[in-house]
Amino acid sequence: KPENYDIWYESKFEECDKEACLSFSKDMLCSRVTVDHNYYAICQNLLSRYAMWRGSSGGLLHDPPPHIAKDGQLEALLDECANPKKRYGRFQAAKELREYLTQLSGTA
């Protein structure tokens, strides 16, 4: 087992103005049991305001309906998932975002 294999690995946020920015360390991905890279890729490059695809920005969850946007929970979860402020914040934000979206889809 590699050294620190059981310590969770958090991908570092990189602000980028190009399409689909995503860098990673193959060595880190392959030497840790728990890695947040897939959450990072989805949050930064698909869902959050940082997402840039083919000239559009704002991510797939941009401009939510007013009744969803008013409490700021969706935006806060997306921001923490893309650019966490707390240690292991991306793992928690991804879990809460998944639960939040599941709850919204059940009330639609």
Beta strands, then each sheet from edge to edge (+ up, - down):
strand 1: 52-53
strand 2: 56-57
sheet 1: 1+ 2-
end
